[in-house]
Amino acid sequence: MISASAERLQQVDLVIVGNGALGLFLAHELTERGAGSVAVIGPSSSETGASQAAGAMLGCFGETTTESLRTDASRTRFELGVAAHDRWPAVLEGLEEFSLTGRPLLSAPDTHVVLNSIGAELDTVNYQAIRAALDEYEKPWEEVDPHDIPGFNPRLDTRSLSAIHLPAEGAVDARGVLEALERKLRAAGVHFVDATVNKLVSSDNVVTGVELDDGHVIEGGNVVVAAGIQSEALVRTVTEDIDLVPTFPGLGFAMIARRSGGDPFRSVVRTPNRGFACGLHVVPQGGGLEYYGATNRLVDSVSGVTWMADVRFLAQYSMQQLDERAASHEVVQWLSGNRPVTLDGFPMIGWLPPAGLYLMTGTYRDGFHCAPLLAEHVANELQGKPGIIDPMFSPTRAPIATRTVEWSISEYVEHNLAAWFETGAEAAPQMTTPQIAEYYRTRCVQLYDQLNIDYALGPDILWYAQGSLRGARRVSRYLRKHRGNSAPQPQSVQVGSGDAR
């Protein structure tokens, strides 16, 4: 990227803060429309961003859980992924000529979802939810023999009990797509500034630009903040009064390994979502490389490193559940990134009260996949045209409610049991599974009592608040402020099977 000191850019029609998938795809959409001068600002290293560490599975149905279609709000979010999926063939076609990797940007054309013997009931109900959603939306799939999946060679004690093939869901080379996209944007005249934005600049309650870390100011007709987990703090540099749904860093870890022998994976192979995360998966990268991912751990602050426990988790369970031969593969790259996780689990997309300021973040694990669709929506709104997604995702909304507290507690117990059995945790021989479940239920009830809230949280936020005093205080402070207008009883829309609660 061109450094801020080298270019000394003074003014553009639009400033985009953030050079991840959301920022780059928005710049691309606006450039294709001939929308004027655009500057994309962000450090070229992107060491803590989510996009550079993404596995980039195009898996809206592979990500389905029992929660995905259970309420109107969850279904609306799910259908963002369905709509985004249809845009990717054209996106890749337009980027291939700008790729220098020598490999197709579509790194895997399809996906296999495996139900193995190491998880818990959560695996089973989410596996059933995937099949029910595929049928409801009339998407292709078939049941297959796990032994016929190329590259799939788990240990016998974690063997797959069942598997389905999703021929229309694959994955892209995330780093290759970002590089090709940047080359295309440079050729189109987009300004890239290799710098960190220190704060937003405003005058008379209108955001007029940004100040870089060296004090240089770039003015813009509008400013879009698409800086991932850094977005909330940046918005607050212009006003502390704005009432945003809180976001938390979801630290994830993955690795890229070079295969040392045996049959390579030719498709995405993954488990259903489970245990507070998106399930274990491997994504072919081409050239003998394979992406193994990914962990998920909500943390207090943005980090560019990961925990040794997560390294052990990913390496051990990749060897056990995906391919025994992975033990001798060469790790060529460690990847870590911070996903922007909102308190209610929904994205924050829309204009903010200071005129000229637009927010685009909170996409959790869906940002890369949904980026082309969200770019089209935001470009419409920037140009005064009707948006194409539901306004429910406004950043200044009250937290969206999709569950009751009792439902939340049961969900938390299920995720803990899934993690318990996958990690091989042990208890006294006479202790039964219901007793373990009751232990987690008691802890969760105590947590709700301590937080003194009536809004029902998702399992990942509960896990975080359970282990972080700072996180618990932040959650409690925000929700107690919203008490009385943020927790309506959600309207349930039951679909398919696989609901064990």
C-alpha positions as CSV (number, residue, x, y, z in Angstrom):
1,M,0.0,0.0,0.0
2,I,1.0,3.6,-0.5
3,S,2.0,5.1,2.8
4,A,0.2,8.1,4.3
5,S,3.4,10.1,4.4
6,A,4.2,9.4,0.7
7,E,0.8,10.2,-0.7
8,R,-0.4,13.0,1.7
9,L,-3.9,12.7,0.3
10,Q,-6.0,15.7,1.3
11,Q,-9.6,15.1,0.2
12,V,-11.8,12.5,-1.4
13,D,-15.5,12.0,-1.9
14,L,-15.6,9.0,0.4
15,V,-13.2,7.7,3.1
16,I,-13.5,4.0,4.0
17,V,-11.8,3.2,7.3
18,G,-10.8,-0.5,7.2
19,N,-9.1,-2.5,4.5
20,G,-10.6,-5.9,5.2
21,A,-13.3,-7.7,3.1
22,L,-16.1,-5.2,3.9
23,G,-14.0,-2.1,3.1
24,L,-12.5,-3.4,-0.1
25,F,-15.8,-4.8,-1.5
26,L,-17.5,-1.5,-0.7
27,A,-14.8,0.4,-2.6
28,H,-15.2,-2.0,-5.5
29,E,-18.9,-1.6,-5.6
30,L,-18.6,2.2,-5.6
31,T,-15.9,2.2,-8.2
32,E,-17.9,0.0,-10.5
33,R,-20.7,2.6,-10.2
34,G,-18.3,5.5,-11.0
35,A,-19.2,7.1,-7.6
36,G,-16.2,9.5,-7.3
37,S,-12.9,9.4,-5.5
38,V,-12.5,6.8,-2.8
39,A,-9.7,6.3,-0.1
40,V,-9.3,3.1,1.8
41,I,-7.3,3.5,5.0
42,G,-5.8,0.8,7.1
43,P,-2.4,-0.7,8.0
44,S,-1.1,-3.0,5.3
45,S,-0.1,-5.6,7.9
46,S,-3.7,-6.2,9.1
47,E,-2.3,-8.3,11.9
48,T,-5.4,-8.4,14.0
49,G,-8.1,-8.2,11.3
50,A,-10.5,-11.1,10.7
51,S,-10.4,-11.1,6.9
52,Q,-6.7,-12.0,6.5
53,A,-7.2,-15.0,8.8
54,A,-10.5,-16.3,7.3
55,G,-11.0,-19.7,5.9
56,A,-13.6,-18.0,3.6
57,M,-16.0,-20.9,3.4
58,L,-19.0,-19.9,1.3
59,G,-21.1,-22.0,3.6
60,C,-24.4,-20.4,4.6
61,F,-26.1,-23.9,4.8
62,G,-23.1,-25.6,6.2
63,E,-23.2,-23.1,9.1
64,T,-26.9,-23.8,9.8
65,T,-27.8,-24.5,13.5
66,T,-31.1,-25.0,15.3
67,E,-31.1,-21.3,15.9
68,S,-30.7,-20.2,12.3
69,L,-34.3,-20.3,11.3
70,R,-36.1,-20.5,14.6
71,T,-37.1,-16.8,14.8
72,D,-37.9,-14.1,12.2
73,A,-34.8,-12.1,13.1
74,S,-32.5,-15.1,12.8
75,R,-34.1,-16.1,9.5
76,T,-33.5,-12.6,8.2
77,R,-29.8,-12.8,9.1
78,F,-29.5,-16.3,7.6
79,E,-31.0,-15.1,4.3
80,L,-28.3,-12.5,4.0
81,G,-25.9,-15.4,3.5
82,V,-28.2,-17.1,1.0
83,A,-28.4,-13.9,-1.1
84,A,-24.7,-13.3,-0.8
85,H,-23.9,-16.8,-2.0
86,D,-25.5,-16.1,-5.4
87,R,-23.1,-13.1,-6.0
88,W,-19.8,-15.0,-5.6
89,P,-19.5,-16.6,-9.1
90,A,-19.6,-13.1,-10.7
91,V,-17.3,-11.7,-8.1
92,L,-14.7,-14.4,-8.8
93,E,-15.0,-14.0,-12.5
94,G,-14.3,-10.3,-12.2
95,L,-11.2,-10.9,-10.1
96,E,-9.4,-13.8,-11.7
97,E,-7.4,-11.6,-14.1
98,F,-6.0,-9.7,-11.2
99,S,-4.9,-12.7,-9.3
100,L,-1.1,-13.5,-9.2
101,T,-1.3,-16.7,-7.2
102,G,-1.4,-19.0,-10.2
103,R,-4.3,-20.9,-8.6
104,P,-8.0,-20.4,-9.0
105,L,-9.6,-18.1,-6.4
106,L,-12.3,-20.7,-5.8
107,S,-10.1,-23.0,-3.7
108,A,-12.8,-25.6,-3.2
109,P,-16.0,-26.2,-5.2
110,D,-18.0,-28.1,-2.7
111,T,-18.4,-29.1,1.0
112,H,-18.8,-32.3,3.0
113,V,-20.4,-32.0,6.4
114,V,-19.5,-35.0,8.7
115,L,-21.3,-36.1,11.9
116,N,-18.6,-37.9,13.9
117,S,-18.5,-39.8,17.1
118,I,-16.6,-37.4,19.4
119,G,-19.2,-34.6,19.8
120,A,-22.4,-34.4,21.7
121,E,-26.1,-34.0,21.0
122,L,-25.5,-30.4,19.7
123,D,-23.7,-32.0,16.7
124,T,-26.7,-34.1,15.9
125,V,-29.3,-31.5,16.1
126,N,-27.3,-29.0,14.1
127,Y,-26.6,-31.7,11.5
128,Q,-30.3,-32.3,11.2
129,A,-30.9,-28.5,11.0
130,I,-28.6,-28.3,8.0
131,R,-30.5,-31.0,6.1
132,A,-33.8,-29.4,7.0
133,A,-32.7,-26.0,5.8
134,L,-31.4,-27.4,2.6
135,D,-34.7,-29.0,1.9
136,E,-36.7,-25.9,2.8
137,Y,-34.7,-23.7,0.5
138,E,-34.6,-26.4,-2.2
139,K,-30.8,-26.6,-2.3
140,P,-28.9,-29.6,-3.6
141,W,-27.4,-32.2,-1.2
142,E,-27.0,-35.9,-0.9
143,E,-26.0,-38.4,1.8
144,V,-22.6,-40.0,1.1
145,D,-20.4,-42.7,2.6
146,P,-17.7,-40.9,4.7
147,H,-15.1,-43.3,3.3
148,D,-15.6,-41.8,-0.1
149,I,-14.6,-38.3,0.9
150,P,-11.2,-37.6,-0.6
151,G,-8.5,-36.9,2.0
152,F,-10.8,-37.7,4.9
153,N,-8.9,-40.1,7.2
154,P,-9.9,-39.7,10.8
155,R,-8.9,-41.9,13.7
156,L,-11.2,-44.8,14.3
157,D,-12.4,-43.5,17.6
158,T,-13.5,-40.2,16.0
159,R,-14.8,-41.8,12.8
160,S,-17.8,-40.2,11.0
161,L,-21.2,-41.8,11.6
162,S,-22.8,-39.9,8.6
163,A,-21.9,-37.4,6.0
164,I,-23.7,-35.2,3.5
165,H,-22.3,-33.6,0.3
166,L,-23.2,-29.9,-0.5
167,P,-22.2,-29.5,-4.2
168,A,-22.9,-25.8,-4.3
169,E,-21.0,-24.6,-1.3
170,G,-17.2,-24.4,-1.4
171,A,-14.6,-21.9,-0.3
172,V,-12.4,-19.1,-1.8
173,D,-8.8,-18.3,-1.2
174,A,-9.4,-15.4,1.3
175,R,-5.9,-13.9,1.0
176,G,-5.9,-14.4,-2.8
177,V,-9.2,-12.6,-3.1
178,L,-8.1,-9.7,-1.0
179,E,-4.9,-9.3,-3.0
180,A,-6.7,-9.5,-6.4
181,L,-9.3,-7.0,-5.2
182,E,-6.7,-4.5,-4.1
183,R,-4.9,-4.8,-7.4
184,K,-8.2,-4.2,-9.3
185,L,-9.0,-1.2,-7.1
186,R,-5.6,0.3,-7.6
187,A,-6.0,0.0,-11.3
188,A,-9.3,1.8,-11.0
189,G,-7.7,4.7,-9.2
190,V,-8.7,4.0,-5.6
191,H,-6.4,5.6,-3.1
192,F,-4.8,3.3,-0.5
193,V,-3.3,4.8,2.6
194,D,-1.2,2.6,4.8
195,A,-1.9,4.1,8.2
196,T,-4.1,3.8,11.3
197,V,-6.9,6.2,11.8
198,N,-6.4,7.9,15.2
199,K,-9.8,9.6,15.4
200,L,-12.7,10.9,13.3
201,V,-12.9,14.6,12.6
202,S,-16.1,16.5,12.9
203,S,-17.5,20.1,12.8
204,D,-21.0,21.2,13.9
205,N,-22.1,17.6,14.4
206,V,-21.0,16.6,10.9
207,V,-18.2,14.1,10.4
208,T,-15.8,15.7,7.9
209,G,-12.9,13.3,7.7
210,V,-10.3,11.3,9.7
211,E,-7.1,12.1,11.5
212,L,-4.3,9.6,10.9
213,D,-1.8,8.4,13.6
214,D,0.8,10.9,12.4
215,G,-1.7,13.8,12.7
216,H,-2.4,14.1,9.0
217,V,-6.1,14.8,8.2
218,I,-8.0,13.4,5.2
219,E,-11.3,15.0,4.5
220,G,-14.2,13.1,3.0
221,G,-17.7,13.9,1.9
222,N,-18.8,10.8,3.9
223,V,-16.9,8.5,6.2
224,V,-17.6,4.7,6.4
225,V,-16.2,2.9,9.4
226,A,-15.6,-0.7,8.4
227,A,-12.7,-1.4,10.7
228,G,-14.0,-4.6,12.3
229,I,-13.6,-4.9,16.0
230,Q,-11.9,-1.5,16.1
231,S,-15.0,0.2,14.7
232,E,-16.9,0.9,18.0
233,A,-13.9,2.6,19.6
234,L,-13.3,4.7,16.5
235,V,-16.9,5.9,16.4
236,R,-16.6,7.0,20.0
237,T,-13.8,9.3,19.2
238,V,-16.4,11.7,17.7
239,T,-19.1,11.2,20.3
240,E,-19.5,9.2,23.5
241,D,-23.3,9.8,23.5
242,I,-24.1,7.4,20.7
243,D,-25.9,4.2,21.9
244,L,-24.3,1.4,20.1
245,V,-24.8,-2.3,20.6
246,P,-21.5,-3.4,22.2
247,T,-19.0,-5.5,20.2
248,F,-16.4,-7.9,21.6
249,P,-13.3,-9.3,20.0
250,G,-13.8,-12.9,18.9
251,L,-10.2,-14.2,18.7
252,G,-9.8,-17.0,16.2
253,F,-6.8,-19.1,15.3
254,A,-6.1,-21.2,12.2
255,M,-3.1,-22.6,10.4
256,I,-2.1,-23.4,6.8
257,A,-0.1,-26.6,6.4
258,R,1.7,-28.2,3.5
259,R,0.6,-31.8,3.0
260,S,3.4,-34.3,3.4
261,G,1.7,-37.4,1.9
262,G,-1.6,-39.2,1.3
263,D,-4.6,-38.2,-0.7
264,P,-5.3,-34.4,-0.5
265,F,-8.6,-32.9,0.5
266,R,-10.5,-31.7,-2.6
267,S,-13.5,-30.2,-0.9
268,V,-14.2,-28.4,2.4
269,V,-14.7,-31.0,5.1
270,R,-16.3,-29.8,8.3
271,T,-18.3,-30.7,11.3
272,P,-21.5,-28.9,12.2
273,N,-21.2,-25.8,14.3
274,R,-20.6,-26.8,17.9
275,G,-19.0,-25.9,21.2
276,F,-19.2,-22.1,21.0
277,A,-17.6,-22.1,17.5
278,C,-18.1,-22.9,13.9
279,G,-16.9,-26.5,14.1
280,L,-13.7,-28.1,12.9
281,H,-12.9,-27.7,9.2
282,V,-10.2,-28.1,6.6
283,V,-10.2,-26.0,3.4
284,P,-8.0,-26.8,0.4
285,Q,-5.8,-23.9,-0.7
286,G,-4.2,-25.3,-3.8
287,G,-0.5,-26.1,-4.4
288,G,-0.6,-28.8,-1.7
289,L,-1.7,-26.4,1.0
290,E,-4.6,-26.9,3.4
291,Y,-6.2,-24.5,5.8
292,Y,-7.1,-26.0,9.2
293,G,-9.5,-24.0,11.4
294,A,-10.8,-22.5,13.5
295,T,-11.0,-21.6,17.2
296,N,-13.2,-18.9,18.7
297,R,-12.6,-17.2,22.0
298,L,-14.2,-13.9,23.1
299,V,-11.6,-11.8,24.8
300,D,-11.4,-8.4,26.6
301,S,-9.1,-6.7,24.0
302,V,-7.8,-7.1,20.5
303,S,-4.9,-9.4,20.2
304,G,-2.5,-10.4,17.5
305,V,-1.5,-13.7,19.2
306,T,-3.4,-16.7,20.3
307,W,-3.4,-19.1,23.3
308,M,-1.3,-22.2,23.5
309,A,-4.4,-24.1,24.5
310,D,-6.0,-23.1,21.1
311,V,-2.9,-24.3,19.2
312,R,-3.1,-27.6,20.9
313,F,-6.8,-27.9,20.4
314,L,-6.7,-27.2,16.6
315,A,-3.6,-29.4,16.0
316,Q,-4.8,-32.4,18.1
317,Y,-8.4,-32.5,16.8
318,S,-7.4,-31.9,13.2
319,M,-5.2,-35.1,13.5
320,Q,-8.0,-37.0,15.2
321,Q,-11.1,-35.9,13.3
322,L,-9.9,-34.9,9.8
323,D,-6.7,-36.7,8.8
324,E,-4.3,-38.8,10.9
325,R,-1.5,-37.9,8.5
326,A,-1.8,-34.2,9.4
327,A,0.7,-34.9,12.2
328,S,3.5,-34.9,9.7
329,H,2.3,-31.9,7.7
330,E,4.5,-28.7,7.6
331,V,2.8,-25.7,9.1
332,V,3.7,-22.8,6.8
333,Q,1.6,-20.1,8.3
334,W,-0.1,-19.3,11.6
335,L,-3.2,-17.1,11.3
336,S,-5.0,-15.2,14.0
337,G,-7.7,-12.6,13.7
338,N,-10.4,-10.8,15.8
339,R,-14.0,-11.2,14.6
340,P,-16.4,-8.3,15.6
341,V,-19.0,-10.0,17.8
342,T,-22.0,-8.0,18.8
343,L,-23.8,-8.6,22.1
344,D,-27.0,-9.8,20.2
345,G,-25.1,-11.6,17.4
346,F,-26.4,-9.4,14.6
347,P,-24.5,-7.1,12.3
348,M,-24.5,-3.3,12.7
349,I,-25.1,-1.6,9.3
350,G,-26.3,1.9,8.9
351,W,-26.0,5.7,9.3
352,L,-25.1,7.1,12.7
353,P,-26.4,10.3,14.3
354,P,-23.4,12.5,13.3
355,A,-24.2,13.4,9.7
356,G,-21.7,11.9,7.2
357,L,-20.9,8.8,9.3
358,Y,-21.8,5.3,8.3
359,L,-21.0,2.1,10.3
360,M,-20.4,-1.3,8.7
361,T,-19.4,-4.0,11.2
362,G,-20.5,-6.7,13.6
363,T,-20.6,-9.5,11.0
364,Y,-19.0,-12.1,13.3
365,R,-18.2,-15.2,11.1
366,D,-20.2,-14.0,8.1
367,G,-18.3,-10.9,7.0
368,F,-16.2,-12.3,4.2
369,H,-19.1,-14.4,2.7
370,C,-21.6,-11.5,2.9
371,A,-19.2,-8.7,1.9
372,P,-20.4,-8.4,-1.8
373,L,-24.1,-8.2,-0.7
374,L,-23.4,-5.7,2.1
375,A,-21.3,-3.6,-0.2
376,E,-24.2,-3.3,-2.6
377,H,-26.6,-2.3,0.2
378,V,-24.2,0.3,1.7
379,A,-23.4,1.8,-1.7
380,N,-27.1,2.2,-2.3
381,E,-27.6,4.1,1.0
382,L,-24.5,6.2,0.4
383,Q,-26.1,7.3,-2.9
384,G,-29.5,8.0,-1.4
385,K,-31.1,4.8,-2.9
386,P,-33.2,2.2,-1.1
387,G,-31.1,-0.4,0.7
388,I,-31.5,-4.1,0.0
389,I,-31.3,-5.5,3.6
390,D,-33.6,-5.2,6.5
391,P,-33.3,-2.0,8.6
392,M,-33.4,-4.1,11.7
393,F,-29.6,-4.1,11.7
394,S,-29.3,-0.4,12.5
395,P,-26.3,0.2,14.8
396,T,-28.3,2.2,17.3
397,R,-31.1,-0.4,17.8
398,A,-32.0,-2.0,21.1
399,P,-30.5,-5.5,21.3
400,I,-32.5,-8.0,19.2
401,A,-34.1,-10.7,21.2
402,T,-34.3,-14.3,19.8
403,R,-34.5,-16.4,23.0
404,T,-35.9,-16.5,26.5
405,V,-33.5,-16.7,29.5
406,E,-34.5,-20.4,30.1
407,W,-33.8,-21.2,26.4
408,S,-30.4,-19.4,26.8
409,I,-29.5,-21.5,29.8
410,S,-30.3,-24.7,28.0
411,E,-28.4,-23.6,25.0
412,Y,-25.4,-22.8,27.2
413,V,-25.5,-26.2,28.8
414,E,-25.6,-27.9,25.3
415,H,-22.5,-26.0,24.1
416,N,-20.6,-26.8,27.2
417,L,-21.4,-30.5,26.9
418,A,-20.3,-30.4,23.3
419,A,-17.0,-28.9,24.3
420,W,-16.7,-31.3,27.3
421,F,-16.9,-34.4,25.1
422,E,-14.9,-33.2,22.2
423,T,-12.0,-32.2,24.4
424,G,-12.1,-35.5,26.3
425,A,-12.7,-33.9,29.7
426,E,-13.1,-36.4,32.5
427,A,-15.1,-36.5,35.7
428,A,-15.4,-39.0,38.5
429,P,-16.5,-42.4,37.0
430,Q,-19.8,-42.3,38.9
431,M,-20.7,-38.9,37.5
432,T,-23.4,-39.1,34.8
433,T,-24.0,-36.8,31.9
434,P,-27.1,-35.3,33.5
435,Q,-25.0,-34.4,36.5
436,I,-22.4,-32.6,34.3
437,A,-25.3,-30.8,32.6
438,E,-26.7,-29.7,36.0
439,Y,-23.3,-28.3,37.0
440,Y,-23.3,-26.1,33.9
441,R,-26.9,-25.1,34.4
442,T,-26.3,-24.1,38.0
443,R,-23.3,-22.0,36.9
444,C,-25.4,-20.3,34.2
445,V,-28.3,-19.5,36.6
446,Q,-25.8,-18.0,39.0
447,L,-24.3,-15.9,36.2
448,Y,-27.7,-14.5,35.3
449,D,-28.4,-13.7,39.0
450,Q,-25.0,-11.9,39.2
451,L,-25.6,-9.9,36.0
452,N,-29.1,-9.0,37.1
453,I,-30.5,-8.8,33.6
454,D,-33.6,-10.1,31.8
455,Y,-32.2,-10.1,28.3
456,A,-31.2,-13.6,27.1
457,L,-27.7,-13.9,25.9
458,G,-26.1,-16.2,23.3
459,P,-23.8,-19.0,24.5
460,D,-20.6,-17.4,23.4
461,I,-21.4,-14.1,25.3
462,L,-22.4,-16.1,28.4
463,W,-19.1,-18.1,28.2
464,Y,-17.2,-14.8,28.0
465,A,-19.0,-13.1,30.8
466,Q,-18.6,-16.2,33.0
467,G,-14.8,-15.9,32.7
468,S,-14.2,-12.2,32.5
469,L,-15.1,-9.7,35.2
470,R,-14.5,-6.9,32.8
471,G,-16.8,-8.5,30.2
472,A,-19.5,-9.3,32.7
473,R,-19.5,-5.7,33.9
474,R,-19.7,-4.4,30.4
475,V,-22.6,-6.7,29.5
476,S,-24.5,-5.9,32.7
477,R,-24.0,-2.2,32.5
478,Y,-25.3,-2.0,28.9
479,L,-28.3,-4.3,29.4
480,R,-29.4,-2.7,32.7
481,K,-29.4,0.6,30.9
482,H,-31.8,-0.9,28.3
483,R,-33.9,-2.7,30.9
484,G,-37.6,-2.5,30.1
485,N,-37.3,-1.9,26.4
486,S,-34.8,-4.5,25.1
487,A,-36.1,-7.9,25.9
488,P,-39.5,-8.6,24.4
489,Q,-40.5,-12.3,24.2
490,P,-39.3,-13.5,20.8
491,Q,-41.8,-14.8,18.3
492,S,-40.7,-18.4,17.6
493,V,-41.0,-19.8,14.1
494,Q,-40.2,-23.5,14.4
495,V,-39.0,-25.2,11.2
496,G,-37.7,-28.6,10.4
497,S,-36.4,-31.1,12.9
498,G,-33.4,-31.3,15.2
499,D,-34.7,-29.2,18.2
500,A,-33.8,-31.2,21.3
501,R,-34.8,-28.5,23.9
